[in-house]
């Protein structure tokens, strides 16, 4: 094979343009979206830029970038001088994730390279014309005999094969990196292997880097804090009336002889009024029903630095504080209900609750009736019989809140609720840390979930949460339990030390578990059983006493793909992947490190299979150390290869 002659560049912007046409738009060199990049994301984007910058001159020609992203040669909306520098390239990626191109970039990229479309290639495989198209993209000229030999290399023992399975083609580069001898070559194949590897690796590099960048940007976008657009529209409608009302600040001095003094002050307050409440104890339930009223307690930090000088302490079957206003704020109160009711109930509107400590026999906070509060820097601790907070058929945002030592779950999300949680702690509970139930959606990001008696996170009854960049550890049960048709996406989390295993998927539960770190435990990192299924890919699993991944019986569609599993120590009986009778699914492209034997056995082997079943086993690699490879074909009698 010889490098193909690069195609001539496109016409300059002025050629063929109609007189008086509108000047093309230039991408802004700085964009607020670019500032969201982490250092790792920026580094990956720079590497992708360098892949496109073939001549290394610091800019990408317009036709090169269009070709890589599947653009239309006639579209000049983002190129003014036919060149894109690094900052403009980063801005383009940011715009793609911002929704302007993200929905189509991935599919168009594949269609440009393979000439058809990803779904079609997944169904029919990658044929000779597809390969020629892909190699031409990386400027390698391949004739019919070359692509025929490539297909033969990916189909050992079948010289007449006409296509490569899409999955095998996609992971070809990974296999060469992990083990230099896969796939076994037929003896009669003679090929310029170096040129083949270079071309295919370059294509795979470009695709995988673009995919990773877009995937990470997509998850960041998905996990962004939601905005209360309904409240913004309402404020816009009432802006003229609100602006005409002057802001008022009033002081309320509490008195034991007047327990309802604060309630009267709230009822008499006008829109845009702030009530500064003095130190003291309020012994009557409080109802906030006036719009635009802000209640601020007196700051008097205790040993924990919390402002507990203003206390609402009641014994009632009703909430200690009930919020029924469209707009309002409650800040710096300690709220206790010794009765069966919760400490706070939000029954309407879009209130803000800040820096409060709420506890009650019946729970700390309940949100219902389609309300949408924003709760920040609050503590929901020590509930004797109930939960820390419960959201039912509503929306809510929790930021930097602490849920600890509650009798029930720290946070319950149920009945089609939609909740965003960021930077919170769920610790030392007698129940679960977070329960997501009954068709609810919950995003939990960058939070700490630990030392709970029940599972750290429980997903059930068709709930579809997203967990991103959390730490889940030292729970007395599992770290994450998904069952009863629970679903969801779990990415870039850290799990360790959960006594019943880190992730359990059972009872027809199914989810995507990707890019997580599993850092050790007494059982398995991931256990699928009782028809539990899912896609387990690109995880880093190490130091587990039983197995890295355990697949129980009745599992028919679990995919264990592209994971790295490390043995705890050479003298343990741990398996890398354990497959029980009648299990199905596929085990593909995994790397297992630290086993001294790859023979089949009952304990201490990379793969333990009690029955071949319908498991597809293909392309896995065993290593004694990070660099040492000793097996030409791993898992010899384990199902299909």
C-alpha positions as CSV (number, residue, x, y, z in Angstrom):
1,X,0.0,0.0,0.0
2,X,1.2,3.5,-0.7
3,X,0.0,6.8,0.6
4,X,-2.7,8.3,-1.6
5,X,-2.3,11.7,-3.1
6,X,-4.2,14.2,-0.9
7,X,-7.2,15.7,-2.5
8,X,-6.9,19.3,-3.6
9,X,-8.2,21.8,-1.1
10,X,-11.5,23.6,-1.5
11,X,-12.0,26.8,-3.3
12,X,-11.1,30.0,-1.5
13,X,-14.0,31.8,0.1
14,X,-14.4,34.3,-2.7
15,X,-14.6,31.8,-5.6
16,X,-18.0,31.2,-6.9
17,X,-19.7,33.5,-4.4
18,X,-22.6,35.5,-5.5
19,X,-22.1,39.3,-5.5
20,X,-23.3,40.9,-2.4
21,X,-23.5,37.6,-0.5
22,X,-23.4,37.8,3.3
23,X,-19.9,37.5,4.8
24,X,-19.2,34.2,6.5
25,X,-19.2,34.0,10.3
26,X,-16.0,33.6,12.2
27,X,-15.9,31.4,15.3
28,X,-15.2,33.3,18.4
29,X,-11.7,32.7,19.7
30,X,-13.0,32.7,23.3
31,X,-16.2,31.1,24.4
32,X,-17.6,30.6,27.9
33,X,-18.2,26.9,27.0
34,X,-14.5,26.4,26.5
35,X,-13.8,27.6,30.0
36,X,-15.7,24.5,31.3
37,X,-13.0,22.2,30.0
38,X,-11.1,20.3,32.6
39,X,-7.3,20.0,32.1
40,X,-7.8,16.4,31.1
41,X,-10.5,17.2,28.5
42,X,-8.5,20.0,27.1
43,X,-5.5,17.7,26.7
44,X,-7.6,15.1,24.9
45,X,-9.0,17.8,22.6
46,X,-5.5,19.1,21.8
47,X,-4.4,15.5,20.9
48,X,-7.5,15.3,18.6
49,X,-6.5,18.6,17.0
50,X,-3.0,17.3,16.3
51,X,-4.5,14.2,14.6
52,X,-6.3,16.5,12.2
53,X,-3.3,18.9,11.7
54,X,-1.5,16.5,9.4
55,X,1.2,18.9,8.3
56,X,1.8,20.2,11.8
57,X,1.5,23.9,11.0
58,X,-0.8,24.7,13.9
59,X,-4.0,25.1,11.9
60,X,-6.5,22.7,10.3
61,X,-7.6,23.3,6.7
62,X,-11.3,23.6,6.3
63,X,-11.7,20.6,4.1
64,X,-9.8,18.4,6.6
65,X,-12.0,19.3,9.5
66,X,-15.2,19.0,7.5
67,X,-14.1,15.6,6.3
68,X,-13.4,14.4,9.9
69,X,-16.7,15.7,11.3
70,X,-18.8,14.7,8.3
71,X,-19.6,18.3,7.2
72,X,-20.9,19.5,3.8
73,X,-18.3,21.0,1.5
74,X,-20.7,23.8,0.7
75,X,-21.2,24.9,4.3
76,X,-19.0,27.9,5.1
77,X,-20.8,29.0,8.2
78,X,-17.8,28.3,10.5
79,X,-14.8,29.0,8.3
80,X,-13.8,32.5,7.2
81,X,-10.2,32.0,6.0
82,X,-10.4,28.2,5.3
83,X,-8.3,27.5,8.4
84,X,-9.1,26.7,12.1
85,X,-6.6,27.2,14.9
86,X,-6.6,25.4,18.2
87,X,-8.9,27.9,20.1
88,X,-11.4,27.8,17.3
89,X,-11.3,24.0,17.3
90,X,-12.0,24.0,21.0
91,X,-14.9,26.4,20.5
92,X,-16.3,24.1,17.8
93,X,-16.2,21.1,20.1
94,X,-17.9,23.2,22.9
95,X,-20.6,24.3,20.5
96,X,-21.1,20.7,19.4
97,X,-21.7,19.7,23.0
98,X,-23.9,22.7,23.6
99,X,-26.5,21.1,21.4
100,X,-25.8,22.8,18.1
101,X,-24.1,19.8,16.5
102,X,-24.0,17.0,19.1
103,X,-27.0,15.1,17.9
104,X,-25.6,14.6,14.4
105,X,-21.8,14.8,14.6
106,X,-21.3,11.2,15.7
107,X,-23.5,9.7,13.1
108,X,-22.2,11.9,10.3
109,X,-18.6,11.1,11.3
110,X,-19.3,7.4,10.9
111,X,-21.2,7.8,7.7
112,X,-18.3,9.9,6.2
113,X,-15.7,7.2,7.1
114,X,-17.7,4.0,6.3
115,X,-19.8,5.5,3.5
116,X,-23.0,4.1,4.9
117,X,-24.0,4.5,8.5
118,X,-23.2,3.0,11.8
119,X,-26.4,1.0,12.3
120,X,-26.2,-0.5,8.8
121,X,-22.6,-1.5,9.4
122,X,-23.5,-3.0,12.7
123,X,-26.1,-5.2,11.1
124,X,-24.2,-6.2,7.9
125,X,-20.6,-5.9,9.0
126,X,-17.8,-3.9,7.4
127,X,-17.2,-5.0,3.8
128,X,-14.5,-4.4,1.3
129,X,-15.9,-1.1,0.0
130,X,-16.3,0.2,3.6
131,X,-12.6,-0.7,4.3
132,X,-11.4,1.1,1.1
133,X,-13.4,4.1,2.1
134,X,-12.0,4.1,5.6
135,X,-8.4,3.7,4.4
136,X,-8.8,6.4,1.9
137,X,-9.9,8.7,4.6
138,X,-6.5,8.2,6.3
139,X,-4.7,8.7,2.9
140,X,-3.8,5.0,2.4
141,X,-4.5,3.6,-1.1
142,X,-5.7,0.0,-0.8
143,X,-6.6,-2.2,-3.7
144,X,-9.0,-5.2,-3.8
145,X,-6.4,-7.7,-2.8
146,X,-5.3,-5.7,0.2
147,X,-8.8,-5.3,1.7
148,X,-9.5,-9.0,1.0
149,X,-6.4,-9.9,3.1
150,X,-7.6,-7.6,5.8
151,X,-10.9,-9.3,6.0
152,X,-9.2,-12.7,6.1
153,X,-7.0,-11.5,9.0
154,X,-10.1,-10.6,11.0
155,X,-11.8,-13.9,10.1
156,X,-9.3,-16.6,11.0
157,X,-10.0,-19.9,9.3
158,X,-12.5,-18.4,6.9
159,X,-10.7,-17.3,3.7
160,X,-14.0,-16.6,1.8
161,X,-15.4,-14.2,4.4
162,X,-16.8,-11.0,2.7
163,X,-17.1,-8.7,5.8
164,X,-15.6,-8.0,9.2
165,X,-17.9,-8.0,12.2
166,X,-18.4,-4.4,13.2
167,X,-17.4,-5.0,16.8
168,X,-14.1,-6.7,15.8
169,X,-13.2,-3.9,13.4
170,X,-14.0,-1.2,16.0
171,X,-11.7,-2.9,18.6
172,X,-8.9,-3.9,16.3
173,X,-6.5,-1.3,17.5
174,X,-7.1,-2.2,21.1
175,X,-6.3,-5.8,20.4
176,X,-2.9,-5.0,18.8
177,X,-2.0,-2.8,21.8
178,X,-2.8,-5.5,24.3
179,X,-1.5,-8.5,22.6
180,X,0.6,-8.4,19.4
181,X,-0.6,-11.8,18.1
182,X,-4.4,-11.3,17.8
183,X,-6.0,-12.3,15.6
184,X,-4.2,-15.5,14.6
185,X,-3.1,-15.1,10.9
186,X,-3.7,-17.8,8.3
187,X,-0.4,-19.1,7.0
188,X,-1.0,-18.0,3.4
189,X,-1.7,-14.3,4.2
190,X,1.1,-12.0,3.2
191,X,0.5,-8.3,3.9
192,X,2.5,-5.1,4.5
193,X,1.6,-5.3,8.1
194,X,3.3,-2.1,9.3
195,X,1.4,0.0,6.7
196,X,-1.9,-1.8,7.6
197,X,-1.4,-1.2,11.3
198,X,-0.4,2.4,10.8
199,X,-3.5,3.2,8.7
200,X,-6.0,1.4,10.9
201,X,-4.5,2.7,14.1
202,X,-4.7,6.3,12.7
203,X,-8.3,5.8,11.8
204,X,-9.2,4.3,15.1
205,X,-7.3,7.0,17.0
206,X,-9.2,9.8,15.4
207,X,-12.6,8.1,15.9
208,X,-12.0,7.1,19.5
209,X,-10.6,10.4,20.5
210,X,-13.5,12.3,19.0
211,X,-15.9,9.9,20.6
212,X,-14.3,10.2,24.0
213,X,-14.2,14.0,23.9
214,X,-17.9,14.2,22.8
215,X,-18.9,11.5,25.3
216,X,-17.3,13.4,28.3
217,X,-18.8,16.7,27.1
218,X,-22.2,15.0,26.8
219,X,-22.1,13.7,30.4
220,X,-21.1,17.1,31.7
221,X,-24.0,18.6,29.8
222,X,-26.4,16.0,31.0
223,X,-25.4,16.5,34.7
224,X,-25.6,20.3,34.6
225,X,-27.7,21.9,37.3
226,X,-31.2,22.5,36.0
227,X,-32.7,26.0,35.7
228,X,-36.1,26.9,37.0
229,X,-37.4,28.3,33.7
230,X,-41.0,28.5,35.0
231,X,-39.9,30.8,37.8
232,X,-38.0,33.0,35.4
233,X,-41.0,33.4,33.1
234,X,-43.2,34.2,36.1
235,X,-40.7,36.8,37.3
236,X,-40.6,38.4,33.9
237,X,-44.4,38.7,33.9
238,X,-44.5,40.3,37.3
239,X,-41.4,42.4,36.9
240,X,-43.1,45.7,36.5
241,X,-45.3,45.1,39.6
242,X,-42.3,43.9,41.6
243,X,-40.1,46.8,40.6
244,X,-42.7,49.3,41.7
245,X,-42.8,47.7,45.2
246,X,-39.8,48.9,47.2
247,X,-37.7,46.4,49.0
248,X,-38.4,46.3,52.7
249,X,-36.4,45.0,55.6
250,X,-38.1,44.4,58.9
251,X,-36.9,43.0,62.2
252,X,-38.9,40.5,64.2
253,X,-38.0,40.2,67.8
254,X,-39.3,36.9,69.2
255,X,-41.1,36.7,72.5
256,X,-42.2,33.7,74.6
257,X,-45.4,35.4,75.4
258,X,-46.3,35.8,71.7
259,X,-45.6,32.4,70.1
260,X,-47.5,33.4,66.9
261,X,-45.7,36.7,66.4
262,X,-43.6,35.5,63.5
263,X,-46.7,34.0,61.8
264,X,-48.5,37.4,62.0
265,X,-45.5,39.2,60.6
266,X,-45.3,36.8,57.6
267,X,-49.0,37.2,56.9
268,X,-48.7,41.0,57.0
269,X,-45.6,41.2,54.8
270,X,-45.8,42.6,51.3
271,X,-44.0,41.3,48.2
272,X,-40.2,41.9,48.2
273,X,-40.0,41.9,52.0
274,X,-37.1,40.5,54.1
275,X,-37.8,39.6,57.7
276,X,-34.7,39.3,59.9
277,X,-35.8,37.1,62.8
278,X,-34.0,37.4,66.1
279,X,-32.7,34.7,68.4
280,X,-35.2,32.6,70.2
281,X,-37.5,29.6,70.0
282,X,-40.7,29.4,68.0
283,X,-43.1,26.8,69.4
284,X,-45.9,27.0,66.9
285,X,-46.0,25.6,63.3
286,X,-45.2,28.2,60.7
287,X,-46.9,28.6,57.3
288,X,-45.3,30.6,54.5
289,X,-48.0,31.6,52.0
290,X,-47.1,35.1,51.0
291,X,-45.1,35.5,47.7
292,X,-41.8,37.2,47.7
293,X,-41.1,37.0,51.5
294,X,-37.6,36.1,52.8
295,X,-37.1,34.8,56.3
296,X,-33.6,35.0,57.7
297,X,-32.7,33.7,61.1
298,X,-30.0,35.2,63.4
299,X,-26.5,33.9,62.9
300,X,-24.9,32.6,66.1
301,X,-22.5,29.8,65.1
302,X,-22.0,26.9,67.5
303,X,-19.1,24.5,67.6
304,X,-20.0,23.2,64.1
305,X,-20.2,26.7,62.6
306,X,-23.9,26.5,62.1
307,X,-26.4,29.3,62.7
308,X,-28.8,27.8,65.3
309,X,-29.8,30.9,67.2
310,X,-33.3,31.0,65.7
311,X,-35.1,27.7,66.3
312,X,-38.5,26.4,65.3
313,X,-39.3,23.6,67.7
314,X,-42.7,22.0,67.7
315,X,-44.5,18.7,68.5
316,X,-47.1,18.3,65.8
317,X,-48.5,15.7,63.4
318,X,-48.2,18.5,60.8
319,X,-45.0,20.0,59.4
320,X,-43.1,22.5,61.6
321,X,-42.7,24.7,58.5
322,X,-45.1,24.6,55.5
323,X,-44.2,26.5,52.4
324,X,-47.1,27.3,50.0
325,X,-45.8,30.4,48.2
326,X,-44.8,30.7,44.6
327,X,-41.6,32.6,45.6
328,X,-39.9,32.9,48.9
329,X,-36.8,32.0,50.9
330,X,-36.0,30.4,54.3
331,X,-32.5,30.8,55.7
332,X,-30.5,30.1,58.9
333,X,-33.1,28.2,60.9
334,X,-32.9,25.1,63.0
335,X,-36.2,23.3,62.6
336,X,-37.3,20.4,64.8
337,X,-40.5,18.5,64.9
338,X,-40.9,16.0,67.8
339,X,-44.3,14.9,66.5
340,X,-45.0,12.6,63.6
341,X,-44.9,15.3,61.0
342,X,-41.8,16.3,59.0
343,X,-39.7,19.4,59.8
344,X,-40.4,21.1,56.5
345,X,-43.0,20.5,53.8
346,X,-42.8,22.3,50.4
347,X,-46.3,22.1,48.9
348,X,-46.1,24.7,46.1
349,X,-43.9,27.0,44.1
350,X,-40.2,27.6,43.8
351,X,-38.8,28.5,47.2
352,X,-35.1,28.6,48.2
353,X,-34.1,26.9,51.5
354,X,-30.6,27.8,52.6
355,X,-28.4,27.0,55.6
356,X,-31.1,25.2,57.6
357,X,-30.9,22.2,59.9
358,X,-34.0,20.2,59.7
359,X,-35.0,17.0,61.6
360,X,-38.2,15.4,62.6
361,X,-39.6,12.1,63.8
362,X,-41.5,11.9,60.5
363,X,-38.6,13.1,58.3
364,X,-36.6,16.2,57.6
365,X,-38.1,17.6,54.3
366,X,-40.9,16.5,52.0
367,X,-41.5,18.0,48.6
368,X,-44.8,17.3,46.8
369,X,-47.6,18.7,44.6
370,X,-45.2,19.5,41.7
371,X,-43.2,22.1,43.7
372,X,-39.6,22.9,42.7
373,X,-37.4,24.1,45.6
374,X,-33.6,24.7,45.5
375,X,-32.1,23.5,48.8
376,X,-28.5,24.5,49.6
377,X,-26.1,24.0,52.5
378,X,-28.7,22.3,54.7
379,X,-28.4,19.4,57.1
380,X,-31.0,16.7,57.3
381,X,-29.8,14.6,60.2
382,X,-31.0,12.4,63.0
383,X,-34.6,11.6,61.9
384,X,-35.7,9.0,64.3
385,X,-38.3,7.2,62.2
386,X,-38.2,8.8,58.7
387,X,-36.0,9.9,55.9
388,X,-33.7,12.9,55.5
389,X,-35.7,14.2,52.5
390,X,-38.4,12.9,50.2
391,X,-39.4,14.2,46.8
392,X,-42.7,12.9,45.4
393,X,-44.1,13.9,42.0
394,X,-42.0,17.0,42.1
395,X,-38.6,18.5,41.2
396,X,-35.9,19.6,43.5
397,X,-32.2,20.7,43.6
398,X,-29.9,19.8,46.5
399,X,-26.5,21.5,46.7
400,X,-23.9,20.8,49.4
401,X,-26.4,19.2,51.8
402,X,-25.7,16.7,54.4
403,X,-27.9,13.6,55.1
404,X,-26.7,11.7,58.1
405,X,-27.8,9.3,60.9
406,X,-31.4,9.0,59.6
407,X,-33.5,6.0,60.4
408,X,-34.7,5.6,56.8
409,X,-33.0,6.7,53.6
410,X,-31.1,9.9,53.4
411,X,-32.9,10.9,50.2
412,X,-36.0,9.3,48.7
413,X,-37.0,10.2,45.1
414,X,-40.3,8.5,44.0
415,X,-43.4,8.6,41.8
416,X,-41.9,10.2,38.7
417,X,-39.9,12.8,40.6
418,X,-37.0,14.6,39.0
419,X,-34.1,15.6,41.3
420,X,-30.6,17.0,40.9
421,X,-28.0,16.4,43.6
422,X,-24.6,17.9,43.6
423,X,-21.8,17.9,46.2
424,X,-23.9,16.3,49.0
425,X,-23.0,13.7,51.7
426,X,-25.1,10.7,52.5
427,X,-23.5,9.1,55.5
428,X,-24.1,6.8,58.6
429,X,-27.8,6.1,57.8
430,X,-29.7,3.1,59.1
431,X,-31.3,2.8,55.7
432,X,-30.0,3.5,52.2
433,X,-28.1,6.7,51.2
434,X,-30.3,7.4,48.2
435,X,-33.4,5.6,47.0
436,X,-34.6,6.3,43.5
437,X,-38.0,4.6,42.9
438,X,-41.0,4.4,40.6
439,X,-40.1,5.8,37.2
440,X,-38.1,8.7,38.8
441,X,-35.1,10.5,37.3
442,X,-32.3,11.6,39.6
443,X,-28.9,13.0,38.7
444,X,-26.3,12.6,41.5
445,X,-22.9,14.1,40.9
446,X,-19.7,14.6,42.9
447,X,-21.3,13.4,46.1
448,X,-20.1,11.1,48.9
449,X,-22.2,8.0,49.9
450,X,-20.8,5.9,52.7
451,X,-21.3,3.9,55.9
452,X,-25.0,3.3,55.4
453,X,-26.5,0.1,56.7
454,X,-28.4,-0.7,53.4
455,X,-27.2,-0.1,49.8
456,X,-25.6,3.2,49.2
457,X,-27.8,3.8,46.2
458,X,-31.0,1.7,45.5
459,X,-32.6,2.0,42.1
460,X,-35.9,0.2,41.5
461,X,-39.2,0.1,39.7
462,X,-38.2,1.6,36.4
463,X,-36.2,4.5,37.8
464,X,-33.5,5.9,35.4
465,X,-30.9,7.9,37.4
466,X,-27.5,9.2,36.4
467,X,-24.5,8.9,38.8
468,X,-21.4,10.8,37.8
469,X,-18.1,11.2,39.7
470,X,-19.4,10.1,43.1
471,X,-17.6,8.2,45.8
472,X,-19.4,5.2,47.2
473,X,-17.7,3.3,49.9
474,X,-17.8,1.3,53.2
475,X,-21.6,0.7,53.0
476,X,-22.7,-2.4,55.0
477,X,-24.6,-3.7,52.0
478,X,-23.9,-3.1,48.3
479,X,-22.7,0.3,47.0
480,X,-25.2,0.3,44.2
481,X,-28.2,-2.0,43.8
482,X,-30.3,-1.9,40.6
483,X,-33.3,-4.2,40.4
484,X,-37.0,-4.5,39.4
485,X,-36.5,-3.0,36.0
486,X,-34.3,-0.2,37.3
487,X,-32.1,1.4,34.6
488,X,-29.7,4.3,34.5
489,X,-26.1,5.5,33.6
490,X,-23.2,5.2,36.1
491,X,-20.0,6.8,34.9
492,X,-16.7,7.9,36.4
493,X,-17.6,6.9,40.0
494,X,-15.3,5.4,42.6
495,X,-16.4,2.3,44.6
496,X,-14.5,0.5,47.3
497,X,-15.0,-1.5,50.5
498,X,-18.8,-2.1,50.2
499,X,-19.4,-5.3,52.2
500,X,-21.9,-7.0,49.9
501,X,-20.2,-5.9,46.7
502,X,-20.0,-2.6,44.8
503,X,-22.6,-3.0,42.1
504,X,-25.4,-5.6,42.0
505,X,-27.8,-5.8,39.1
506,X,-30.8,-8.2,39.6
507,X,-34.5,-8.9,39.0
508,X,-34.5,-7.6,35.4
509,X,-32.6,-4.5,36.2
510,X,-30.3,-3.2,33.5
511,X,-27.9,-0.2,33.3
512,X,-24.7,1.1,31.7
513,X,-21.7,1.0,34.0
514,X,-18.8,2.8,32.4
515,X,-15.4,4.4,33.2
516,X,-15.7,3.7,36.9
517,X,-12.9,2.8,39.4
518,X,-13.5,-0.2,41.6
519,X,-10.8,-0.2,44.2
520,X,-11.2,-3.4,46.3
521,X,-13.7,-5.3,48.4
522,X,-14.5,-8.6,50.2
523,X,-16.7,-10.0,47.3
524,X,-17.1,-9.0,43.7
525,X,-17.0,-5.5,42.1
526,X,-20.0,-6.2,39.9
527,X,-22.5,-9.0,40.3
528,X,-25.3,-9.7,37.8
529,X,-28.0,-12.2,38.8
530,X,-31.6,-13.1,38.4
531,X,-32.0,-11.8,34.9
532,X,-30.1,-8.6,35.7
533,X,-28.4,-7.2,32.6
534,X,-26.4,-4.3,31.4
535,X,-23.4,-3.0,29.5
536,X,-20.3,-3.0,31.7
537,X,-17.4,-1.3,29.8
538,X,-14.1,0.5,30.3
539,X,-14.0,0.1,34.0
540,X,-10.9,-0.3,36.1
541,X,-11.4,-3.1,38.6
542,X,-8.8,-4.3,41.1
543,X,-8.2,-6.1,44.4
544,X,-11.5,-8.1,44.9
545,X,-11.5,-11.3,47.0
546,X,-14.1,-13.2,44.9
547,X,-14.2,-11.9,41.3
548,X,-13.9,-8.7,39.4
549,X,-17.2,-9.4,37.5
550,X,-19.6,-12.2,38.5
551,X,-22.4,-13.2,36.0
552,X,-25.1,-15.3,37.6
553,X,-27.6,-17.6,36.0
554,X,-30.6,-16.4,33.9
555,X,-28.5,-13.5,32.5
556,X,-28.9,-13.5,28.7
557,X,-27.7,-10.1,27.5
558,X,-25.0,-8.8,29.8
559,X,-22.0,-7.3,27.9
560,X,-18.6,-7.2,29.7
561,X,-16.5,-5.2,27.3
562,X,-13.1,-3.5,27.4
563,X,-12.6,-3.7,31.2
564,X,-9.2,-4.0,33.0
565,X,-9.3,-6.4,36.0
566,X,-6.4,-6.8,38.3
567,X,-5.9,-9.6,40.9
568,X,-5.4,-8.6,44.5
569,X,-2.4,-10.8,45.1
570,X,-0.9,-13.9,43.6
571,X,-1.9,-16.2,46.5
572,X,-5.6,-15.4,46.4
573,X,-8.3,-17.6,44.9
574,X,-10.1,-14.7,43.2
575,X,-11.2,-15.0,39.5
576,X,-11.2,-12.2,37.0
577,X,-14.6,-13.0,35.6
578,X,-16.9,-15.7,37.0
579,X,-19.7,-17.1,34.8
580,X,-22.4,-19.4,36.3
581,X,-24.6,-22.0,34.6
582,X,-26.9,-21.0,31.8
583,X,-25.5,-17.4,31.7
584,X,-25.6,-15.6,28.4
585,X,-24.2,-12.4,27.0
586,X,-20.7,-11.6,25.8
587,X,-17.2,-11.2,27.3
588,X,-15.1,-9.2,24.9
589,X,-11.8,-7.3,24.8
590,X,-11.1,-7.5,28.6
591,X,-7.6,-7.4,30.0
592,X,-7.0,-9.5,33.1
593,X,-3.7,-8.9,35.1
594,X,-2.0,-11.0,37.8
595,X,-3.0,-14.6,37.1
596,X,-0.2,-17.2,36.8
597,X,-2.3,-19.6,34.9
598,X,-4.9,-19.3,32.2
599,X,-6.1,-22.9,32.4
600,X,-9.7,-23.6,33.4
601,X,-10.3,-24.3,37.0
602,X,-12.6,-23.7,39.9
603,X,-10.7,-20.9,41.7
604,X,-7.8,-18.6,41.0
605,X,-8.2,-18.3,37.2
606,X,-8.8,-15.4,34.9
607,X,-12.1,-16.8,33.8
608,X,-14.2,-19.4,35.7
609,X,-17.0,-20.9,33.7
610,X,-19.2,-23.6,35.2
611,X,-21.0,-24.1,31.9
612,X,-20.4,-22.8,28.4
613,X,-24.0,-21.7,28.0
614,X,-24.5,-19.1,25.3
615,X,-21.6,-16.8,26.4
616,X,-19.6,-15.2,23.6
617,X,-16.0,-15.0,24.6
618,X,-13.7,-13.1,22.2
619,X,-10.5,-11.1,22.2
620,X,-9.7,-11.2,25.9
621,X,-6.1,-11.0,27.1
622,X,-4.4,-12.3,30.3
623,X,-1.3,-10.7,31.6
624,X,1.0,-11.7,34.4
625,X,2.0,-8.1,34.9
626,X,1.0,-4.8,33.3
627,X,3.4,-5.5,30.4
628,X,3.9,-9.2,30.3
629,X,1.6,-11.2,28.0
630,X,1.8,-15.0,28.1
631,X,-1.3,-16.5,26.4
632,X,-1.8,-16.7,22.7
633,X,-5.5,-17.5,23.1
634,X,-7.1,-16.9,26.5
635,X,-10.1,-18.9,27.9
636,X,-9.7,-21.8,25.4
637,X,-12.9,-23.7,26.0
638,X,-15.1,-20.9,27.2
639,X,-18.1,-20.7,24.9
640,X,-17.7,-19.1,21.4
641,X,-14.7,-17.2,20.4
